[in-house]
Amino acid sequence: MGWLQGILGGVVGAEALSVVKGYLEKHGGFDGVVAELEKTGYGQQVKSWISTGPNLPISADDIKQALGSEKLKEIAASTGIPLDKAADYLAQHLPAAIDKATPDGKPPVA
């Protein structure tokens, strides 16, 4: 997932990058995360991140609902970050990561 480092590396701190990268790596990469969020009712947001238009927001509570407590606990534990902070980081930085990875509306090449 070198593309992620290039996209977010200079924009967010190492802690936030670790959370976003951990989520993507442990949940099927770009395609897995997109499918998971679409399946849990956040398809409109995800589609906005992939498209060339403005990004719809997602809240930390939405992230908690979409991922479920077990997945979020796993992400938080693997990065050593409190659960609420992990949800905040994902809500803040996942839309930008997906948006920047899909400048032409197409998923990144692994």
C-alpha positions, 0 to 999 in steps of 0.5 A: 500500500505504498500509494497510501503513504504517498497520498497521506504521508505528508498530510497527516501524522503517523498515528492517523496514517497507521490507523487508515493503513491498518484498516485498509490492510486488514479489511481487504484493501481498497476494494474490501473497504469500499465494499464493506462501507457500501454494504453497511449503508454508506455507499453514497458517501463512498461513491462521492469519495471515488467520484470527481465531485465533492466528498460527503462527510462521514462521522466517527459514529458512522464509522463505529456503526459501519465497522462494528465494535469488534473491527474497530477494537481490532484496529485500535488495538493493533495501532495502540490508539484508543477506540474513539480516536481511531474512529475519529482518524478514520472519519477524518482521513479515510474520505481523503485517502480514497478520494486522492487514490481515485482521481479519475474515479478508478481504484488504485493499482496495488 
